[in-house]
Amino acid sequence: MSYHSGGLKILGEAYMAAYFLAEISIHHPKRMGPYLDKVEATISDHGGVYLARGGDTEVVEGTVGEHPLKVLLKFPTMEKLKGWYYSAEYQEILGNRLDNSDGNAMFIDGV
């Protein structure tokens, strides 16, 4: 394996990391238990890792969105990221987060 064009190159094909960024405001923390109990396993089962999970955010340019909690995940490829997000396991718990929080979520291609 070698790095090439910003991505991992295996057997002649380039694989670029993909990121999931969520900005969330949690309205009912006590009701988030079913989501929080299972979400990490769904991420790791699809090759994802947390890069940021909450923590302080320091704005150096512009403004931050209205949702203070930031979550940043990294997956080996966009295919793996979408495989996680649209998986039956994640979709089963996603409603719990959506019912108890507001926010934005996005897929980002890596370089």
N, C-alpha and C positions, 0 to 999 in steps of 0.2 A: 504494500500500500504506500502511496505517496500523495502529497498534497499538490494540487494542480488547479490553477484558475480559481483560487479561493475555496475550493471544495475538495473533498476526498475523492481520489480516483482509484477505482477498483476494476480491474479487467477492462480498461479502456473506456469506462463510463464514469462521468463526473457525478458525484453525489454532494449536494449542497445542504447544509443544515437549514432548518426551518424553525421559526419561533412563534410562540403563541403569547400574546400580550393581552392581559385583562386588567381593566380598571374597575374596581368594584366598591360600592357602598353597601354594607351589610345592615339591614334594618332589624332583623330578628336573629341575633347570634345563637340563641339557645336552640332555635329550630334548624340550624345548619348542621347539626350532628350527623345525620345520615350521609350527607355529602362529604363532610370532612373526614368521616371514618373510612370512606372508600376511594376518594379521588386519587390519592397518592399511588395506590396500587394500579389504578387504571392507567396512569401516566407511565409508570415504570414498565408495565407490561407491554407498552408500545415503544419502548426505547427512549422515553422522555425523561428529562431531569429538570429540577427547579434551578433557575439561576437567580431569581429574586422572588421572595414571598413575603410581601408586606415590607416592613422596615421604613425608615425615614426616606423621604424624597426631597431633594434640594433642587429647586428650579433655578437654572442659570440663564435661561433665555425663555421668553414667552411666558405662558401660563400653563398650569396643570389643569387637566380636565376636572370636572366636578366630583369625580369618584377618587377618594384618597388612597385606597388599597391597591397596590400594583402587584401583579403576579406575572413573572416572565418564565416561560418554559422553553427548553431547547429540545428538538427532535433531530435525528440523523438526516431526515429528508422530509419534504412536504408531504409525500405519500404517507409516511409514518405519522406525521402530525394529523393529517385528515383522517387516517385510519383510527387514531385515538379519539378524536372529537366526535366522529360519526359512529363509533363502535356502540354496540348494544349495551355494554357495561357502563360507558360514560353517559349515554343518553338516558339510561335508567335512573341515574342520580342527578343529572343536570337540572331537571325540573325543581328539585329541592333547592338548589342555589338560586334559580331564577325566581322562585316564589318568595324568597327571603332576602333578596338583594336586587340592586339595580346596577347597571354598568355597561361597559363596552368591551368587546373582545375582538381580536383580529389575528389573522395569519400573516406572517412576515417572511419573505424569502431571505435566506442568508446569502452571504457572499463567499 
